[in-house]
Amino acid sequence: MDADHLSNRLATVASYVPKGSRLADIGTDHAYLPVNLLKRGLIAGGVAGEVVRGPFENAAHEIQREGLTDRLTARLANGLKAIEPADQIDTVVIAGMGGTLITQILTQDFDRLAGVKRLILQPNVGEMVVRRFLMTHGFQLVTEEILAEDGHTYEVLVADRADQPETYNDEELRFGPYLLQEHSAIFIAKWQRELARTQAVRKQVQQAAVVPEDKVAQLTAEIQEIEEVLHRVSA
Ligand code: SAM
């Protein structure tokens, strides 16, 4: 992969960046995403934020090599601290991390999102905490996409600023309100794997010398929930 050849995962994320945006890509690594969008004339400019020096230097080098330093700035900073008011960022991407870390980054410096209208988040795991964050912090999910690449399944969550985001129940938060409607083969395969994994964990827990009944009950509830959803979407 490079800035001219994004993975399907990053290309999907890129496809939800509104044309002409001022973008902050937080945890940018090589800055392939913003460099790609800028080279194609799809964003006006922005910031490539990285907290680790090695990837930050990769990003800075990539931006310089492509001659984009006048419109795209690499910043060594923790999370949203990479964003300054003068950047006039309106769109933020955080991709390729766990949902808990994404949520921590967004919560830590929430005030820095003041001018941001769209969040495009791609948690590798822990999508539920991300959806809950959006719902409780004034962002309405507008679309979700699920894709498979290189043996992994990824979800891309797109949310826009809203006065009163829709309230979702636990099932919608866990599985995704849009993905639940779609019945895609990738979604079904993901939850079949998750069902098998949860069943295996329950079996193991049940073999303990002292069986933790609370844990068994919790796993049983999860298994039932997944089975119900799979039954509905496979029907
Ligand atoms: N976003 C790219 C992608 O989706 O391909 C890179 C994903 S890479 C797995 C995660 C990157 O996030 C790493 O380069 C890591 O250093 C960076 N990162 C982790 N925590 C961060 C934070 N708090 N602030 C900024 N960057 C962070």
py3Dmol code that shows the C-alpha trace and the ligand (Angstrom):
import py3Dmol

protein = """\
ATOM      1  CA  MET A   1       0.000   0.000   0.000  1.00  0.00           C
ATOM      2  CA  ASP A   2       1.042   3.608  -0.614  1.00  0.00           C
ATOM      3  CA  ALA A   3      -0.642   6.963  -1.073  1.00  0.00           C
ATOM      4  CA  ASP A   4      -1.536   6.090  -4.676  1.00  0.00           C
ATOM      5  CA  HIS A   5      -2.830   2.624  -3.824  1.00  0.00           C
ATOM      6  CA  LEU A   6      -4.912   2.607  -0.672  1.00  0.00           C
ATOM      7  CA  SER A   7      -6.129  -0.635   0.890  1.00  0.00           C
ATOM      8  CA  ASN A   8      -9.874  -1.258   0.462  1.00  0.00           C
ATOM      9  CA  ARG A   9     -10.246  -0.382   4.131  1.00  0.00           C
ATOM     10  CA  LEU A  10      -8.639   3.054   3.765  1.00  0.00           C
ATOM     11  CA  ALA A  11     -10.281   3.634   0.371  1.00  0.00           C
ATOM     12  CA  THR A  12     -13.655   3.026   2.028  1.00  0.00           C
ATOM     13  CA  VAL A  13     -12.794   5.495   4.794  1.00  0.00           C
ATOM     14  CA  ALA A  14     -11.626   7.997   2.137  1.00  0.00           C
ATOM     15  CA  SER A  15     -14.888   7.674   0.215  1.00  0.00           C
ATOM     16  CA  TYR A  16     -16.795   9.271   3.125  1.00  0.00           C
ATOM     17  CA  VAL A  17     -14.601  12.377   3.371  1.00  0.00           C
ATOM     18  CA  PRO A  18     -16.709  15.226   1.947  1.00  0.00           C
ATOM     19  CA  LYS A  19     -15.192  16.929  -1.098  1.00  0.00           C
ATOM     20  CA  GLY A  20     -13.309  20.107  -0.212  1.00  0.00           C
ATOM     21  CA  SER A  21     -12.963  19.195   3.479  1.00  0.00           C
ATOM     22  CA  ARG A  22     -10.279  20.331   5.826  1.00  0.00           C
ATOM     23  CA  LEU A  23      -9.310  16.967   7.243  1.00  0.00           C
ATOM     24  CA  ALA A  24      -7.508  15.810  10.377  1.00  0.00           C
ATOM     25  CA  ASP A  25      -6.293  12.211  10.137  1.00  0.00           C
ATOM     26  CA  ILE A  26      -5.440  11.227  13.704  1.00  0.00           C
ATOM     27  CA  GLY A  27      -3.037   8.289  13.996  1.00  0.00           C
ATOM     28  CA  THR A  28      -2.060   8.843  10.384  1.00  0.00           C
ATOM     29  CA  ASP A  29       1.024   6.548  10.308  1.00  0.00           C
ATOM     30  CA  HIS A  30       2.415   7.181   6.783  1.00  0.00           C
ATOM     31  CA  ALA A  31      -0.191   9.883   5.997  1.00  0.00           C
ATOM     32  CA  TYR A  32      -1.296   7.811   2.995  1.00  0.00           C
ATOM     33  CA  LEU A  33      -4.961   8.713   3.455  1.00  0.00           C
ATOM     34  CA  PRO A  34      -4.686  12.534   3.500  1.00  0.00           C
ATOM     35  CA  VAL A  35      -1.920  12.519   0.860  1.00  0.00           C
ATOM     36  CA  ASN A  36      -4.109  10.401  -1.417  1.00  0.00           C
ATOM     37  CA  LEU A  37      -7.110  12.711  -0.974  1.00  0.00           C
ATOM     38  CA  LEU A  38      -5.058  15.854  -1.474  1.00  0.00           C
ATOM     39  CA  LYS A  39      -3.335  14.510  -4.598  1.00  0.00           C
ATOM     40  CA  ARG A  40      -6.741  13.708  -6.082  1.00  0.00           C
ATOM     41  CA  GLY A  41      -7.976  17.225  -5.281  1.00  0.00           C
ATOM     42  CA  LEU A  42     -10.642  15.879  -2.937  1.00  0.00           C
ATOM     43  CA  ILE A  43      -9.678  17.825   0.207  1.00  0.00           C
ATOM     44  CA  ALA A  44      -8.521  21.398   0.644  1.00  0.00           C
ATOM     45  CA  GLY A  45      -5.866  20.438   3.180  1.00  0.00           C
ATOM     46  CA  GLY A  46      -5.472  19.637   6.828  1.00  0.00           C
ATOM     47  CA  VAL A  47      -3.428  17.870   9.449  1.00  0.00           C
ATOM     48  CA  ALA A  48      -1.832  14.432   9.736  1.00  0.00           C
ATOM     49  CA  GLY A  49      -1.507  13.737  13.480  1.00  0.00           C
ATOM     50  CA  GLU A  50       0.728  11.079  15.049  1.00  0.00           C
ATOM     51  CA  VAL A  51       1.733  10.447  18.634  1.00  0.00           C
ATOM     52  CA  VAL A  52       4.721   8.168  17.901  1.00  0.00           C
ATOM     53  CA  ARG A  53       7.904   9.737  16.511  1.00  0.00           C
ATOM     54  CA  GLY A  54       8.709   7.026  13.885  1.00  0.00           C
ATOM     55  CA  PRO A  55       5.325   7.136  12.104  1.00  0.00           C
ATOM     56  CA  PHE A  56       5.268  10.931  12.500  1.00  0.00           C
ATOM     57  CA  GLU A  57       8.588  11.145  10.644  1.00  0.00           C
ATOM     58  CA  ASN A  58       7.211   8.816   7.953  1.00  0.00           C
ATOM     59  CA  ALA A  59       4.186  11.095   7.570  1.00  0.00           C
ATOM     60  CA  ALA A  60       6.293  14.266   7.436  1.00  0.00           C
ATOM     61  CA  HIS A  61       8.594  12.670   4.860  1.00  0.00           C
ATOM     62  CA  GLU A  62       5.700  11.488   2.697  1.00  0.00           C
ATOM     63  CA  ILE A  63       4.063  14.938   2.711  1.00  0.00           C
ATOM     64  CA  GLN A  64       7.356  16.614   1.815  1.00  0.00           C
ATOM     65  CA  ARG A  65       8.170  14.082  -0.913  1.00  0.00           C
ATOM     66  CA  GLU A  66       4.811  14.771  -2.541  1.00  0.00           C
ATOM     67  CA  GLY A  67       5.307  18.546  -2.271  1.00  0.00           C
ATOM     68  CA  LEU A  68       2.185  19.061  -0.163  1.00  0.00           C
ATOM     69  CA  THR A  69       3.636  20.872   2.877  1.00  0.00           C
ATOM     70  CA  ASP A  70       1.772  24.072   1.984  1.00  0.00           C
ATOM     71  CA  ARG A  71      -1.612  22.360   2.544  1.00  0.00           C
ATOM     72  CA  LEU A  72      -0.976  19.347   4.774  1.00  0.00           C
ATOM     73  CA  THR A  73       0.836  19.571   8.118  1.00  0.00           C
ATOM     74  CA  ALA A  74       2.263  16.599   9.996  1.00  0.00           C
ATOM     75  CA  ARG A  75       2.028  17.110  13.756  1.00  0.00           C
ATOM     76  CA  LEU A  76       3.562  15.053  16.521  1.00  0.00           C
ATOM     77  CA  ALA A  77       0.788  15.151  19.114  1.00  0.00           C
ATOM     78  CA  ASN A  78      -1.446  12.986  21.253  1.00  0.00           C
ATOM     79  CA  GLY A  79      -4.874  12.555  19.638  1.00  0.00           C
ATOM     80  CA  LEU A  80      -6.889  15.686  18.965  1.00  0.00           C
ATOM     81  CA  LYS A  81      -4.110  17.902  20.369  1.00  0.00           C
ATOM     82  CA  ALA A  82      -2.866  17.818  16.768  1.00  0.00           C
ATOM     83  CA  ILE A  83      -5.785  20.126  15.847  1.00  0.00           C
ATOM     84  CA  GLU A  84      -5.477  23.916  16.272  1.00  0.00           C
ATOM     85  CA  PRO A  85      -8.402  26.337  15.731  1.00  0.00           C
ATOM     86  CA  ALA A  86      -6.494  27.975  12.855  1.00  0.00           C
ATOM     87  CA  ASP A  87      -6.542  24.634  10.973  1.00  0.00           C
ATOM     88  CA  GLN A  88     -10.315  25.036  10.524  1.00  0.00           C
ATOM     89  CA  ILE A  89     -10.750  21.295  10.515  1.00  0.00           C
ATOM     90  CA  ASP A  90     -14.279  20.153   9.641  1.00  0.00           C
ATOM     91  CA  THR A  91     -13.728  16.397   9.193  1.00  0.00           C
ATOM     92  CA  VAL A  92     -11.832  13.967  11.412  1.00  0.00           C
ATOM     93  CA  VAL A  93     -10.726  10.443  10.545  1.00  0.00           C
ATOM     94  CA  ILE A  94      -9.507   7.990  13.179  1.00  0.00           C
ATOM     95  CA  ALA A  95      -8.818   4.587  11.640  1.00  0.00           C
ATOM     96  CA  GLY A  96      -7.062   1.339  12.430  1.00  0.00           C
ATOM     97  CA  MET A  97      -7.235   1.366  16.238  1.00  0.00           C
ATOM     98  CA  GLY A  98      -9.429  -0.257  18.862  1.00  0.00           C
ATOM     99  CA  GLY A  99     -12.768   1.349  19.626  1.00  0.00           C
ATOM    100  CA  THR A 100     -11.796   2.072  23.218  1.00  0.00           C
ATOM    101  CA  LEU A 101      -8.689   4.006  22.141  1.00  0.00           C
ATOM    102  CA  ILE A 102     -10.671   5.914  19.492  1.00  0.00           C
ATOM    103  CA  THR A 103     -13.246   6.850  22.125  1.00  0.00           C
ATOM    104  CA  GLN A 104     -10.529   7.927  24.592  1.00  0.00           C
ATOM    105  CA  ILE A 105      -8.915  10.131  21.951  1.00  0.00           C
ATOM    106  CA  LEU A 106     -12.264  11.785  21.158  1.00  0.00           C
ATOM    107  CA  THR A 107     -13.240  12.232  24.798  1.00  0.00           C
ATOM    108  CA  GLN A 108      -9.874  13.542  26.054  1.00  0.00           C
ATOM    109  CA  ASP A 109      -9.937  16.732  23.988  1.00  0.00           C
ATOM    110  CA  PHE A 110     -13.551  16.904  22.930  1.00  0.00           C
ATOM    111  CA  ASP A 111     -13.456  20.734  22.795  1.00  0.00           C
ATOM    112  CA  ARG A 112     -11.047  20.490  19.861  1.00  0.00           C
ATOM    113  CA  LEU A 113     -13.902  19.081  17.780  1.00  0.00           C
ATOM    114  CA  ALA A 114     -15.711  22.451  17.994  1.00  0.00           C
ATOM    115  CA  GLY A 115     -15.763  23.088  14.215  1.00  0.00           C
ATOM    116  CA  VAL A 116     -15.987  19.449  13.200  1.00  0.00           C
ATOM    117  CA  LYS A 117     -19.079  18.392  11.282  1.00  0.00           C
ATOM    118  CA  ARG A 118     -18.151  14.823  10.346  1.00  0.00           C
ATOM    119  CA  LEU A 119     -16.333  11.959  12.070  1.00  0.00           C
ATOM    120  CA  ILE A 120     -15.235   8.915  10.089  1.00  0.00           C
ATOM    121  CA  LEU A 121     -14.168   6.206  12.509  1.00  0.00           C
ATOM    122  CA  GLN A 122     -12.833   2.761  11.718  1.00  0.00           C
ATOM    123  CA  PRO A 123     -12.407   0.732  14.891  1.00  0.00           C
ATOM    124  CA  ASN A 124     -10.693  -2.627  14.451  1.00  0.00           C
ATOM    125  CA  VAL A 125     -12.641  -3.956  17.450  1.00  0.00           C
ATOM    126  CA  GLY A 126     -15.021  -2.449  20.019  1.00  0.00           C
ATOM    127  CA  GLU A 127     -17.458  -0.793  17.619  1.00  0.00           C
ATOM    128  CA  MET A 128     -20.144  -0.684  20.322  1.00  0.00           C
ATOM    129  CA  VAL A 129     -18.268   1.820  22.507  1.00  0.00           C
ATOM    130  CA  VAL A 130     -17.713   4.038  19.485  1.00  0.00           C
ATOM    131  CA  ARG A 131     -21.413   4.035  18.566  1.00  0.00           C
ATOM    132  CA  ARG A 132     -22.307   4.800  22.182  1.00  0.00           C
ATOM    133  CA  PHE A 133     -19.832   7.679  22.215  1.00  0.00           C
ATOM    134  CA  LEU A 134     -21.351   9.162  19.053  1.00  0.00           C
ATOM    135  CA  MET A 135     -24.902   8.875  20.370  1.00  0.00           C
ATOM    136  CA  THR A 136     -24.027  10.591  23.658  1.00  0.00           C
ATOM    137  CA  HIS A 137     -21.786  13.322  22.209  1.00  0.00           C
ATOM    138  CA  GLY A 138     -23.961  14.976  19.585  1.00  0.00           C
ATOM    139  CA  PHE A 139     -23.053  12.935  16.510  1.00  0.00           C
ATOM    140  CA  GLN A 140     -25.636  11.098  14.400  1.00  0.00           C
ATOM    141  CA  LEU A 141     -24.516   7.938  12.609  1.00  0.00           C
ATOM    142  CA  VAL A 142     -25.332   8.530   8.946  1.00  0.00           C
ATOM    143  CA  THR A 143     -23.959   5.357   7.472  1.00  0.00           C
ATOM    144  CA  GLU A 144     -21.973   2.230   8.290  1.00  0.00           C
ATOM    145  CA  GLU A 145     -20.022  -0.091   6.070  1.00  0.00           C
ATOM    146  CA  ILE A 146     -18.571  -3.519   6.734  1.00  0.00           C
ATOM    147  CA  LEU A 147     -15.801  -4.971   4.605  1.00  0.00           C
ATOM    148  CA  ALA A 148     -13.400  -7.903   4.619  1.00  0.00           C
ATOM    149  CA  GLU A 149      -9.770  -7.647   3.623  1.00  0.00           C
ATOM    150  CA  ASP A 150      -6.734  -9.861   4.222  1.00  0.00           C
ATOM    151  CA  GLY A 151      -8.649 -12.138   6.577  1.00  0.00           C
ATOM    152  CA  HIS A 152      -9.947  -9.278   8.735  1.00  0.00           C
ATOM    153  CA  THR A 153     -13.371  -7.707   8.970  1.00  0.00           C
ATOM    154  CA  TYR A 154     -13.583  -3.945   9.360  1.00  0.00           C
ATOM    155  CA  GLU A 155     -16.429  -1.581  10.114  1.00  0.00           C
ATOM    156  CA  VAL A 156     -16.436   2.045   9.019  1.00  0.00           C
ATOM    157  CA  LEU A 157     -18.733   4.347  11.002  1.00  0.00           C
ATOM    158  CA  VAL A 158     -19.665   7.755   9.604  1.00  0.00           C
ATOM    159  CA  ALA A 159     -21.343  10.351  11.817  1.00  0.00           C
ATOM    160  CA  ASP A 160     -22.395  13.967  11.405  1.00  0.00           C
ATOM    161  CA  ARG A 161     -22.901  16.615  14.065  1.00  0.00           C
ATOM    162  CA  ALA A 162     -26.533  16.667  15.200  1.00  0.00           C
ATOM    163  CA  ASP A 163     -28.524  18.464  17.915  1.00  0.00           C
ATOM    164  CA  GLN A 164     -30.417  15.331  18.873  1.00  0.00           C
ATOM    165  CA  PRO A 165     -28.839  12.099  17.696  1.00  0.00           C
ATOM    166  CA  GLU A 166     -31.177   9.137  17.484  1.00  0.00           C
ATOM    167  CA  THR A 167     -31.262   6.896  20.553  1.00  0.00           C
ATOM    168  CA  TYR A 168     -30.174   3.336  19.839  1.00  0.00           C
ATOM    169  CA  ASN A 169     -30.807   0.253  21.968  1.00  0.00           C
ATOM    170  CA  ASP A 170     -28.024  -2.149  22.993  1.00  0.00           C
ATOM    171  CA  GLU A 171     -28.617  -4.416  20.019  1.00  0.00           C
ATOM    172  CA  GLU A 172     -28.285  -1.514  17.597  1.00  0.00           C
ATOM    173  CA  LEU A 173     -25.190  -0.259  19.395  1.00  0.00           C
ATOM    174  CA  ARG A 174     -23.534  -3.680  19.294  1.00  0.00           C
ATOM    175  CA  PHE A 175     -24.416  -4.751  15.744  1.00  0.00           C
ATOM    176  CA  GLY A 176     -24.916  -1.386  14.067  1.00  0.00           C
ATOM    177  CA  PRO A 177     -28.324   0.110  13.208  1.00  0.00           C
ATOM    178  CA  TYR A 178     -27.515   0.267   9.480  1.00  0.00           C
ATOM    179  CA  LEU A 179     -25.635  -3.043   9.296  1.00  0.00           C
ATOM    180  CA  LEU A 180     -28.593  -4.780  10.973  1.00  0.00           C
ATOM    181  CA  GLN A 181     -30.785  -3.747   8.042  1.00  0.00           C
ATOM    182  CA  GLU A 182     -28.350  -4.820   5.363  1.00  0.00           C
ATOM    183  CA  HIS A 183     -28.029  -8.581   5.958  1.00  0.00           C
ATOM    184  CA  SER A 184     -24.631  -8.648   4.230  1.00  0.00           C
ATOM    185  CA  ALA A 185     -22.679 -11.906   3.929  1.00  0.00           C
ATOM    186  CA  ILE A 186     -19.656 -10.280   5.615  1.00  0.00           C
ATOM    187  CA  PHE A 187     -21.794  -9.208   8.566  1.00  0.00           C
ATOM    188  CA  ILE A 188     -23.284 -12.695   8.919  1.00  0.00           C
ATOM    189  CA  ALA A 189     -19.830 -14.329   8.727  1.00  0.00           C
ATOM    190  CA  LYS A 190     -18.445 -11.931  11.344  1.00  0.00           C
ATOM    191  CA  TRP A 191     -21.196 -12.722  13.825  1.00  0.00           C
ATOM    192  CA  GLN A 192     -21.040 -16.461  13.141  1.00  0.00           C
ATOM    193  CA  ARG A 193     -17.351 -16.327  14.114  1.00  0.00           C
ATOM    194  CA  GLU A 194     -18.170 -14.221  17.161  1.00  0.00           C
ATOM    195  CA  LEU A 195     -20.882 -16.720  18.152  1.00  0.00           C
ATOM    196  CA  ALA A 196     -18.453 -19.659  17.904  1.00  0.00           C
ATOM    197  CA  ARG A 197     -15.834 -17.716  19.904  1.00  0.00           C
ATOM    198  CA  THR A 198     -18.302 -16.829  22.660  1.00  0.00           C
ATOM    199  CA  GLN A 199     -19.575 -20.422  22.837  1.00  0.00           C
ATOM    200  CA  ALA A 200     -15.981 -21.666  23.194  1.00  0.00           C
ATOM    201  CA  VAL A 201     -15.303 -19.164  25.985  1.00  0.00           C
ATOM    202  CA  ARG A 202     -18.449 -20.259  27.828  1.00  0.00           C
ATOM    203  CA  LYS A 203     -17.447 -23.894  27.536  1.00  0.00           C
ATOM    204  CA  GLN A 204     -14.047 -23.118  29.004  1.00  0.00           C
ATOM    205  CA  VAL A 205     -15.540 -21.052  31.846  1.00  0.00           C
ATOM    206  CA  GLN A 206     -17.965 -23.872  32.650  1.00  0.00           C
ATOM    207  CA  GLN A 207     -15.025 -26.245  33.130  1.00  0.00           C
ATOM    208  CA  ALA A 208     -13.500 -24.172  35.954  1.00  0.00           C
ATOM    209  CA  ALA A 209     -13.232 -25.790  39.413  1.00  0.00           C
ATOM    210  CA  VAL A 210     -15.565 -23.111  40.762  1.00  0.00           C
ATOM    211  CA  VAL A 211     -17.882 -22.079  37.962  1.00  0.00           C
ATOM    212  CA  PRO A 212     -18.416 -18.267  37.915  1.00  0.00           C
ATOM    213  CA  GLU A 213     -22.171 -18.283  37.396  1.00  0.00           C
ATOM    214  CA  ASP A 214     -22.371 -14.537  36.677  1.00  0.00           C
ATOM    215  CA  LYS A 215     -19.894 -14.897  33.851  1.00  0.00           C
ATOM    216  CA  VAL A 216     -21.746 -17.910  32.428  1.00  0.00           C
ATOM    217  CA  ALA A 217     -25.015 -15.972  32.540  1.00  0.00           C
ATOM    218  CA  GLN A 218     -23.444 -13.002  30.800  1.00  0.00           C
ATOM    219  CA  LEU A 219     -21.947 -15.192  28.046  1.00  0.00           C
ATOM    220  CA  THR A 220     -25.246 -17.041  27.643  1.00  0.00           C
ATOM    221  CA  ALA A 221     -27.063 -13.714  27.179  1.00  0.00           C
ATOM    222  CA  GLU A 222     -24.495 -12.666  24.555  1.00  0.00           C
ATOM    223  CA  ILE A 223     -24.877 -15.987  22.739  1.00  0.00           C
ATOM    224  CA  GLN A 224     -28.660 -15.633  22.714  1.00  0.00           C
ATOM    225  CA  GLU A 225     -28.430 -12.089  21.404  1.00  0.00           C
ATOM    226  CA  ILE A 226     -26.116 -13.097  18.547  1.00  0.00           C
ATOM    227  CA  GLU A 227     -28.258 -16.146  17.723  1.00  0.00           C
ATOM    228  CA  GLU A 228     -31.390 -13.983  17.577  1.00  0.00           C
ATOM    229  CA  VAL A 229     -29.782 -11.470  15.248  1.00  0.00           C
ATOM    230  CA  LEU A 230     -28.313 -14.169  13.006  1.00  0.00           C
ATOM    231  CA  HIS A 231     -31.673 -15.893  12.838  1.00  0.00           C
ATOM    232  CA  ARG A 232     -33.357 -12.648  11.799  1.00  0.00           C
ATOM    233  CA  VAL A 233     -30.808 -11.517   9.218  1.00  0.00           C
ATOM    234  CA  SER A 234     -30.364 -14.985   7.688  1.00  0.00           C
ATOM    235  CA  ALA A 235     -34.116 -15.528   7.317  1.00  0.00           C
TER     236      ALA A 235
END
"""
ligand_1 = """\
27
SAM
N -4.701 5.322 10.483
C -3.793 4.448 9.766
C -4.569 3.343 9.097
O -5.762 3.212 9.390
O -4.006 2.615 8.292
C -2.761 3.850 10.706
C -3.297 2.882 11.700
S -2.042 2.363 12.814
C -2.485 0.742 13.139
C -2.450 3.241 14.298
C -1.634 4.519 14.406
O -2.219 5.334 15.409
C -0.204 4.259 14.816
O 0.682 4.894 13.923
C -0.129 4.855 16.218
O 1.133 5.403 16.509
C -1.194 5.929 16.154
N -1.770 6.343 17.436
C -2.115 5.544 18.480
N -2.583 6.300 19.502
C -2.556 7.590 19.085
C -2.887 8.841 19.683
N -3.352 8.897 20.936
N -2.716 9.953 18.968
C -2.237 9.913 17.710
N -1.879 8.779 17.094
C -2.029 7.627 17.762
"""
view = py3Dmol.view(width=600, height=400)
view.addModel(protein, "pdb")
view.setStyle({"model": 0}, {"cartoon": {"style": "trace"}})
view.addModel(ligand_1, "xyz")
view.setStyle({"model": 1}, {"stick": {}})
view.zoomTo()
view.show()
